Amino acid sequence: MSADAVVVGGGLAGSEAAWQLAKRGINVKLFEMRPDISTGAHQTGYLAELVCSNSLGSKLPDRASGVLMTELRTLGSIVLICAERNAVPAGGALAVDREHFARDVTEQIEKNPQIQVIRNEARSIPEGFVVIASGPLTSDSLTQAICGLSGQDHLFFFDALAPILDAESIDMSIAYRASRYERGDREEGDYINCPLNKAEYEAFVDSLLRAERIPLRSFEKEIEEGVRAGAHHYFEGCLPVEIIAERGRESLAFGPMRPVGLRDPRSGERPHAVLQLRQDNLAGSLYNMVGFQTNLTYDEQRKVFRMIPGLEKARFQRYGQMHRNTFLNSPMQLQANLQHVDRSDLFFAGQLTGVEGYLGNIATGLLAGINLSRRIKGDDLLVMPRETMLGSLAHYIAHADAKLFQPMKANFGLMPPLEDGRRRNRRERASAYAERSAAILAEFLENTQEICA
Ligand SMILES: Cc1cc2nc3c(=O)[nH]c(=O)nc-3n(C[C@H](O)[C@H](O)[C@H](O)COP(=O)(O)OP(=O)(O)OC[C@H]3O[C@@H](n4cnc5c(N)ncnc54)[C@H](O)[C@@H]3O)c2cc1C
C-alpha cells in the first residue's frame, strides 16, 4: 500500500486523525509504539487506550463538554461512536468500559483497508504529509525531534492518576448509590458514594497531609536531561488530592469531595464530605475514585484511603501515580488549523497541542485529519468558527500568550460572548452557546462541503 500520509501515535487523537484521512480517500500509515515500547502509563496494546478516568465528560448538551460532544457527533467522529456504544452508566457523563472501548476503536482502525497500523516507534518526524499525535508521554527521541523543530523548548508538567478499586471490596452497608441531584441513568443512582462526617473528614485530611509521597526524583532527573530544567509543576485541573488538601482544610470538601446533591438515603442528611466512585467497566466490577489523583506511596494510599467510610477493606486494582505531560508551546508553533507554522505538510493533534481532555484530544485529531486531507488535495484548510467549542480550543492554542501557555479544556470562557444584549442566567447562557454552536457549525459545513456523517 502506498502511504499518502503518516500519523504518529494511535491514541485518541491519532486514531481519529487516521480514520478521517482514510474516510477522505487517503492511505495512512499509523505508527503506534505499544505494546513493544511502553509509555509507562498505558497497560495494553490497544489503540485509544484511556489511561486514567473512563469518563469523556458531561453529555448534557448545555455543558462545555456536551457542546463539544455534539459537534463531534455532527462531524462524524469514529472515536465518539465507539465511546457511545461502549458506555457505562455515569449520570450525566459519557463514561465507557475502557477495555471494550479501546478494543472497538482498534478493530475499526485495523479493519480499515486504507489504514496500515505499524507497531513501531517513530524516532523522528517523518518526511511528507504527517500528523503527530504522540500524546503527553511522547517517546524521548521523538520529543527531542519535536523540540528541534522550531528551536522551541517543549513544556511539561506533572499530572496524576486516580486509583481504581474492586467493587466487591467496597462496604455497601456504609457506602450508598446516588447520582448528584438524582441526575443519572439508573434509578438507584450511577455512583457509589462514601459519606464522611466532620470528624471523619478531619481525621482523613490530617492523615493525608502527613502521608509519605513518592519523591519526584525520576522526574527531576528527566527535567535535568530534558529541555526546560526546573519547570515542573502541576496542572491545575488535575491536582493530586494531597496538594488540594494543603491549600486549606476544607478545600477537598469544596472540591472533589463536595457533598452537594448527594444526600445519604439512610440518614436523610447531607454528609460533610463525599468520595464518589464511578463505574469503570461494563461488568461493574471496578470503580475509580473520582478526582482522587494522588502521588502518595502505595502503602500510604492503602492506609489513608481506607480511612474513608466504606473503603476500610478496599482492594486497589490500580494505585494512583504521577506522570509527565508533554506539550508544545503551541502559540509559537501551530496555527488554528493545527498546521505547523514552518512546515505546511506537518500537523499536530491531541494533548501535545495543549488541548486538555479526552474529547478535546479526539476533536483536534479529527480537525488535523480533515485538514491534512485537504492539504494533500490542495483545498483550503479549515479554521473552525470560534463560536464552536472546537474552534474556540483551536483558536486558544494558536493565539494564547506564549509566555504563559497552559493546556486548556473545553469551556465556555473560550467562546466569543453572546452579543444579542439579552440578560440570561448561567444555564440559559450555556444553552444559548450550545444553540449558537450547532447553528454555526451546520452553516459552516454546508459552505465548506466537508463530508461528515
Ligand atoms: C497518566 C495519565 C492520566 C491522564 N488522565 C486523564 C484523564 O483522566 N482525563 C483526561 O481527559 N485526560 C487525561 N490524560 C490526558 C490524556 O492523555 C489525554 O486526554 C488523551 O489520552 C490524549 O490523547 P492523545 O491521543 O493526545 O494521546 P494518547 O492517548 O496518549 O496517545 C498517544 C499515543 O502515541 C503513542 N506514542 C508515543 N510516542 C510514540 C512514538 N514515538 N512512536 C509511535 N507511537 C508513539 C503512545 O503509545 C500512545 O498510544 C491523562 C494522561 C496521562 C498520561
PDBQT file of the ligand as one rigid body, heavy atoms in Angstrom, charges set to zero:
ROOT
HETATM    1  C1  LIG A 501      -1.354   9.028  33.259  1.00  0.00    +0.000 C 
HETATM    2  C2  LIG A 501      -2.288   9.948  32.547  1.00  0.00    +0.000 A 
HETATM    3  C3  LIG A 501      -3.556  10.197  33.025  1.00  0.00    +0.000 A 
HETATM    4  C4  LIG A 501      -4.449  11.001  32.341  1.00  0.00    +0.000 A 
HETATM    5  N1  LIG A 501      -5.711  11.165  32.797  1.00  0.00    +0.000 NA
HETATM    6  C5  LIG A 501      -6.625  11.846  32.057  1.00  0.00    +0.000 A 
HETATM    7  C6  LIG A 501      -7.989  11.930  32.443  1.00  0.00    +0.000 A 
HETATM    8  O1  LIG A 501      -8.379  11.360  33.433  1.00  0.00    +0.000 OA
HETATM    9  N2  LIG A 501      -8.856  12.634  31.664  1.00  0.00    +0.000 N 
HETATM   10  C7  LIG A 501      -8.447  13.249  30.529  1.00  0.00    +0.000 A 
HETATM   11  O2  LIG A 501      -9.267  13.862  29.860  1.00  0.00    +0.000 OA
HETATM   12  N3  LIG A 501      -7.156  13.192  30.142  1.00  0.00    +0.000 NA
HETATM   13  C8  LIG A 501      -6.244  12.507  30.883  1.00  0.00    +0.000 A 
HETATM   14  N4  LIG A 501      -4.937  12.434  30.491  1.00  0.00    +0.000 N 
HETATM   15  C9  LIG A 501      -4.545  13.126  29.340  1.00  0.00    +0.000 C 
HETATM   16  C10 LIG A 501      -4.726  12.104  28.246  1.00  0.00    +0.000 C 
HETATM   17  O3  LIG A 501      -3.510  11.576  27.905  1.00  0.00    +0.000 OA
HETATM   18  C11 LIG A 501      -5.398  12.665  27.077  1.00  0.00    +0.000 C 
HETATM   19  O4  LIG A 501      -6.604  13.271  27.391  1.00  0.00    +0.000 OA
HETATM   20  C12 LIG A 501      -5.536  11.695  25.913  1.00  0.00    +0.000 C 
HETATM   21  O5  LIG A 501      -5.243  10.353  26.143  1.00  0.00    +0.000 OA
HETATM   22  C13 LIG A 501      -4.560  12.240  24.973  1.00  0.00    +0.000 C 
HETATM   23  O6  LIG A 501      -4.831  11.741  23.723  1.00  0.00    +0.000 OA
HETATM   24  P1  LIG A 501      -3.657  11.728  22.699  1.00  0.00    +0.000 P 
HETATM   25  O7  LIG A 501      -4.187  10.997  21.528  1.00  0.00    +0.000 OA
HETATM   26  O8  LIG A 501      -3.096  13.078  22.515  1.00  0.00    +0.000 OA
HETATM   27  O9  LIG A 501      -2.504  10.871  23.427  1.00  0.00    +0.000 OA
HETATM   28  P2  LIG A 501      -2.517   9.341  23.856  1.00  0.00    +0.000 P 
HETATM   29  O10 LIG A 501      -3.894   8.869  24.043  1.00  0.00    +0.000 OA
HETATM   30  O11 LIG A 501      -1.536   9.207  24.954  1.00  0.00    +0.000 OA
HETATM   31  O12 LIG A 501      -1.936   8.629  22.559  1.00  0.00    +0.000 OA
HETATM   32  C14 LIG A 501      -0.617   8.826  22.116  1.00  0.00    +0.000 C 
HETATM   33  C15 LIG A 501      -0.117   7.532  21.553  1.00  0.00    +0.000 C 
HETATM   34  O13 LIG A 501       1.131   7.744  20.926  1.00  0.00    +0.000 OA
HETATM   35  C16 LIG A 501       1.978   6.645  21.203  1.00  0.00    +0.000 C 
HETATM   36  N5  LIG A 501       3.355   7.103  21.033  1.00  0.00    +0.000 N 
HETATM   37  C17 LIG A 501       4.079   7.955  21.809  1.00  0.00    +0.000 A 
HETATM   38  N6  LIG A 501       5.284   8.198  21.240  1.00  0.00    +0.000 NA
HETATM   39  C18 LIG A 501       5.326   7.483  20.080  1.00  0.00    +0.000 A 
HETATM   40  C19 LIG A 501       6.300   7.315  19.060  1.00  0.00    +0.000 A 
HETATM   41  N7  LIG A 501       7.458   7.962  19.087  1.00  0.00    +0.000 N 
HETATM   42  N8  LIG A 501       6.024   6.487  18.031  1.00  0.00    +0.000 NA
HETATM   43  C20 LIG A 501       4.825   5.812  17.970  1.00  0.00    +0.000 A 
HETATM   44  N9  LIG A 501       3.879   5.926  18.916  1.00  0.00    +0.000 NA
HETATM   45  C21 LIG A 501       4.097   6.778  19.953  1.00  0.00    +0.000 A 
HETATM   46  C22 LIG A 501       1.610   6.241  22.601  1.00  0.00    +0.000 C 
HETATM   47  O14 LIG A 501       1.925   4.891  22.848  1.00  0.00    +0.000 OA
HETATM   48  C23 LIG A 501       0.104   6.478  22.614  1.00  0.00    +0.000 C 
HETATM   49  O15 LIG A 501      -0.626   5.336  22.267  1.00  0.00    +0.000 OA
HETATM   50  C24 LIG A 501      -4.029  11.625  31.156  1.00  0.00    +0.000 A 
HETATM   51  C25 LIG A 501      -2.740  11.401  30.678  1.00  0.00    +0.000 A 
HETATM   52  C26 LIG A 501      -1.882  10.558  31.342  1.00  0.00    +0.000 A 
HETATM   53  C27 LIG A 501      -0.520  10.301  30.784  1.00  0.00    +0.000 C 
ENDROOT
TORSDOF 0
